[in-house]
């Protein structure tokens, strides 16, 4: 059944029963995304591209159609290729403030996507999410990797502060890797 929150043909989020750990001390919690989150996630996606879209001389309706199509393609890709991953909503008492998509696999976990509302950026939320994921990966003996847009130096600086290093540049993205510290026995 198609609803206003789920356009025809858009895949559903995988059902998850394991509850993710909360972001203690920040008034935030994580929960698994569900299909009713799709309209909000679509708005979040548009917010992440607002500066880019503002530079285009397109009418608003054309911009919105383009962003909707791009969101749909991205969502399909993520659910198809990382269906066994964690699709998490970051929220506070007032509602959602971001999303965090993580694919836990060996030998490296993949941060598929991390997006926060513009007004919630630069407050340590992303760093806390990633640090918790690094601790989990380390406990499993895994590293982590991600892709960051070449034109997103702020995100790249965050990842570098957290120990990620650029290993390749593939088109418009840097591939970055983090390895857990060596353990001495």
C-alpha positions, 0 to 999 in steps of 0.5 A: 500500500502506498501512502503520502509518506511513501511514494509508489515503488520506494522501498521500505526500511528494513525492520529492526528489533535491536535498539541502538544505544542513546547519545548520553549527556546530549539529550539525544537518542537514536531510533531505527528509521521507519517509513513514516520518517520518509517525508522528514528525511526528504526535507533533511536531504533538501536541507543538506543541498540548500546552498548548492541549489541556491546557486542554480537559476531554477524555478523552485518547483524544478528544484523541488522535483530534482531534490525529490528524484535525487532523494528517491534514488539515494534511498533506493541505493542505500536500502538495496546495497546496505539493507542489513545496515542500521538506518538511524534517526537522531532525535531530541525531545522536539523530534528528529535532528538528523540521520545516521546510516551505518553498515557493520561488516568485516573487516571494515564498518561503513558510515553510509551517511551522516546528515544533521539539520543545519542548525544542529551542526558543529555541536559535537553530535556527529563526532559523538556518533562516529566515536561511538561507532569507532568504539564498537568497531574496535571492540569487534576488531574492525576498521571503518571507512566512509566517503566524503564529498571533495567540496565538503572540507568541514566534514573532512576536517571532522573525520580527520580529527577522529583519525580518518585518513584519505586513501583515494579520491574517486571522482567527487569523493574522498574515500577515508579510512580509520583503523583501530589502535594496535593492541599490545598483549 
